[in-house]
């Protein structure tokens, strides 16, 4: 089983699994991130206590402009990172407004052209207010 890679970064997965049981989608170098976990991980607890949260260290971005690189983005999770069998995983695109529903495998999605856009993001509910 492998964790689903971020759709933003379709490069080869660099999944990190911490020794205490938290699964995350990207490596979080301590010089760039503050670990916001509270308490101990309980692998048998299905309530979401294995969620991982981390924020970028402000000093790591000092003097680097107003754009945050994807690799330095904060991590907010309300549930553990799922383990996914990429050979059988599919994305279903359907619902109101979808004229032609479709199903994509992970490989099909990974092989699609990628585009980059500059966007603003404001988190209104990160639990730290």
N, C-alpha and C positions, 0 to 999 in steps of 0.2 A: 504494500500500500504506500502511496505517496500523497503528500498534501497537494491540493490544487494550487498551481502557481497563480500569482496575481495576474489578472488580465492586463493590468498596466504594464507588467514586465513579463513578456513571453519568452525571455531568454531562458536557458536551462535552469531548472529549479535549484535554488540554494536553500533547501529547507533545513532549519535548525530545530532540533528537539532538545530542550534543556533537560538536564539530569533530574530535575524535580518534577517532571511530568508535563510541563507546559509545552504545547506545540505552537510554533509561530511560523509565519510565512516568509519571513526574511531575517537575515542575521541582524542583530542590533548591537553594534559596537558600543561598549560602555562609554567611550569618549564622546559619542554623539547622542546617546539616549539615557534618560532617567527611567529606571525600572519602577513602575507604580503598582506592582503586585502587593496584595495584602494577605497576610495569613499563610497557611500552608496549603499546597496542592493536595487534593484528595482524588486520586485517579478513579475511584469507584463512585464518586458523587456526580450524578447526571444533571445537577441543577445549574451547571454553568460556572462553578467555582474555578474551573481551569482556564477561564478567560484571561487573556494577556493584554495588559495595557502598558504603554510606554510613551514618553513624550521626548521630543527633541530637546537637547540642551541648548539653551539660548546662546551661551558663550561659544558653542561650536559653529554657529552661523554668523557670529559677529563680523561685520564688514563684508559680507558676501552678497549683499543686495537684497531685493525684496522677493525673489523667487526661491521657493524651497524645492530642492531636487527630490524626486520620488523616493530615493533611498534614505532621505532624512525625514520623511513624513512620520507623524505620530502614529501610534498603533492603538486602536480602540476596538476591543472585542467584548461581546456580551455572552459568548459561548466558547467552548474549546475549539481549536482548529480541527476540522474533521479529517479523518484519513479517507482517501478516495482512491479507488482503483481506476486509474486513468484509462485503462483499456476498455472499460465498460461505461465510464462516465459520459453523459450527454447533456447538452444545454437545449431546452425546449423554448422556443420563442413563439408565443401564442397569446391570445386574449383580445379584448376589445381594441379595435384600431389596427390589428395585424391582419392584412389582407391575405397573406400566404404564410401560414404557420410553417415553421421549419424546425429541424432537429440537427444539431451539430455535435460531432465527436470532439474530443479534446484536440486531436491532431488537426482536424479541419479548422477549428478555431485558432489554433496556434499558427497555422500556415496562412491565415488571412493577412492582407496588408495592414500595417500599423500606421497610425497618424498620431501626431503630438499636438496638443493645444495648450495655451496658457489660460488657466482658469483661476478664479478666486473661490476659496472654500472657507466657510465659517461654520464651526461646530457649535450648535446651540444646546447640546445636551451631553456633554462629555463627563458629567458626574463630578466635576471639580468646581462648580459654581458655588 
